[in-house]
Amino acid sequence: MTSDLAARLRAVSLRVTRPRPAVLAALRDHPHVDTDTVISLVRSDLPTVSHQAVYDVLRALTEAGLIRRIEPAGATARYETRVADNHHHAVCRSCGAIADVDCAAGHSPCLTASDAHGFVIDEAEVVYWGTCPDCSEGKS
């Protein structure tokens, strides 16, 4: 366990249990993976960790703001550790690959809604759909 992951957990008042830094490390090294992949990655270091323990850790880390759960339409939930900014995602229609996409320009212009209807906007979720480079090559 790296001390920076333990420090991140302590900073949000979460106990440092073996599965928590393992899940954070898996997501740091493999962004945009689903729960089953997280379980497999964590089990490579902690073979006896249960499905329920990983589900509980994902929920706790999401609630604490250490990870972000993304759910592109029609896809299973994915997780990432990039939470300190407002960014978007590009999703491949063929293979489901997901890539981070920064806001178009400047300081998150996507947070300026044409009509906010009185809401105080603090996050925008934009999903770009298309075909990733690997799948595009296969279609040529």
N, C-alpha and C positions, 0 to 999 in steps of 0.2 A: 504494500500500500504506500502510495506516495504521500508525503506530508501535505502537499498543496490540496489534494482531494480531501484529506481529513480536515484541513483548515476551512475549506469551503463548506463542509458539513457543519462544523462547529459554528461558523459565522451565521448560519440560519437556525441555530439551536437544535440541530439534529445530532443524536448520538452517532458515534462512529462504530458501526457494526461491520462485520466482514463483507456482507453483500453490498452495502451502500457505496463504498469507494470502488468496488468491483464493477458495479453498474455504471458509475460515473466514468470510469476508465474505459469501459467498453464503448460507451457513447462518444466519448472524446475521440477515440481512435476509429470509430465506425459510425459516423453521423447518418441519420435518416434510416435507421434499421427498425424492424418491427420487434414485437415482444419475443417471439420465438427465437429470433436471431440474438437478442440480448441474452436470453436464457442460455443459449449455446455458448456464447462468448464468455459469460460469467462462469459457466460450468467448466470451462477449460482451466480455470484457476481454482474454483470451488466446486468440485464434482458433486457434492452432496446437497447443494442449494436447491430448494424446492421451487416449483413454478410459482406457488403462492408467495414465497418470500420475494421473488423478483417482481411480481405484480405489485406487492405492497411497497417495495422500494421505488418502483416507477411512479406510483401514486404519490408517495411522500416527497420525492424529489421534484415532481411537477408542482405539487401544492406549495413547496418551499421556494419555487422559482429557479431552481438549479438546472432544470431541464425543461424543454418545451415539447409538448405533444402536438403533432400535426396530423391532420386527417384529410388528405385530398379526397375529393368526392369519388366514391366507388373503390377506394383503396383502404387497406388496413392502416391502423394508427401507426405512426412512426415517431421516433424520439430523436432529439438532438440537444447538444449542450450550448448551442449558440442562442443565448437568451437576452443579452445585454443591448440588443439593437432591434430595430423594426426592419426585418428583411423578409423576402418572399421566397418562393420556390418555383422551379421549373420541374415538371413531371413528364416522363416519357410515357406516351400512350401505349407503346409496345411492351416494354420490359418493366416499367414502373420505377426506373431510376429517378432519383430526386437530387437536384442541385440547388444550392443557395443562390439567390439573386438579390443583390443590393437594390435599394430604392433607385429610381431612374436618375435622379440628380440631387445634389445638395443635401439638405438636412431633412430627409424623409418627407418629400413633398406629398407622398401618398396619404399623409395624415391630415391634409387639408381637403376635407370633403366639400363637394360643390354645395351641398345643403346638409348640415349636420343635424338638423331637426332638434336643436337644443342639446345634443349630446356633447360631452367633452371627449373628444377622440384621443385615445392614447396608443392605439394599435390598429394597423390595417393588415388584412390578410388577402394577399393576391396570389393566385396560383396560375402560372403559365403552363399551358399544355402543349405538347408537341412530340417530336421524335428526337431521341438523344443521338449523338454522333455514331455510336456503335450500331444502333438499329438503322440509322440512315444509310450507313455503308452497306448493310445487308440488303437494302432495297434497290441499290444501284445496279 
